[in-house]
Amino acid sequence: MKTSELGYTLPQELIAQRPCKERDQARLLVVDRQTGQFQDDVFHNLPAYLRRGDCAVLNDTRVIRARLHGRKPTGGKVEVFLLREIAPGEWDALVRPSARVHPGTDITLPAGLTCRVDERLPTGRRMVRFGQPDVLKTLEKAGEIPLPPYIEREQPDASDLRRYQTVYAEKPGAVAAPTAGLHFTERVFEALAAKGVETARVTLHVGYGTFRPIQSDDLAEHAVEAEDYDFPGETAAQLNAVREQGGRILAIGTTTTRVLETCCPEGRFRAGSGVTNCYIYPPYTFQGVDLLLTNFHLPRSSLLALVCAFGGAELILAAYRHAVEQRYRFYSYGDAMLVT
């Protein structure tokens, strides 16, 4: 499959700039791989498409306030966008304007935080070192939630602090939300439990590379950035038991999918942690996922390639055309799709 085949036409006004009023009132497009049929629904009805004994797997990463605004000793403004912690107090970061910040420059940031911008890294990034090892707590006072580039607002507002975060977010480290999970509410979890659907958790700290388009025309030539993950032993045991008892595994989002596929060699789940650069594109045989819940993704993206690998490119792109015709809302704050 060529990258050009992952294109589709999207009117600008369908890119959601804000979430819908209530999380679980987002629309839900249900795509049946067996029949090829589409059904338009509302997210809070998700449990109706699951069975007793199924298990929904959630990514419990928490988006950090990774965007910082500071000044050089000369008074010049600098933006530091933290991407990934390499070691305690040491971060891979984007610095703007990078060319005007020489290695060794100290930056004064809000909330008494300071850092030093050091060597240049590949792809235009910089190594940023803080004088304290535990930066995450201070970020809650010093930083901004990094909204995706297609949300055209100069800065996030108070509502974004709540809505660009899942209700079950727990482990800080992501710079982008696992957006399929943004629609869940306590009402939905209660309905899942009443249906006899289990839930389980994994962690994948979503990186900035999630927004990077595929540049090569051959999908196989692309590589996704490595991201930190954790797949607990209790989750592995739970999911193996679900499969043994005939239940299905529902991956909540492409990030969860990548963890499940990383940790399910030969169809059996194994606990683990570390970094994964699992890149899924057609053709691909899934081992750890039976159902997929996902938002609508950018053209020519590795996320759309993954969804096409799961549902079949022809069916998924037809579903996208249907979503455009029916005026679904796209991307991070948009609506959801369930592929069964």
Protein Blocks (a to p, Z undefined) as FASTA:
>chain_A
ZZklmgccddfklpcfbdcfblklpccddddfknopacdddfklmmmmpcehiacdddfb
dcddfbccdddfkopacddddfbdfbghiacdddddfklmcghiacddehhiacdddddd
ehhiacdddfbfblmlmmmmmmccdddfklccfbdcfklmmmmccfkbfbgciabdcfkl
mmpcfklmmmmmmnopacddddddddfklmpccfbfblklpccddddddddfklmmmmmm
mmmnopacddedjklmmmmmmmmgghiacddedddfbdcddddddfkbcbdcdddddehi
aklmmmmmmnopklmmmmmmmmmmnopaehjllccdddZZ
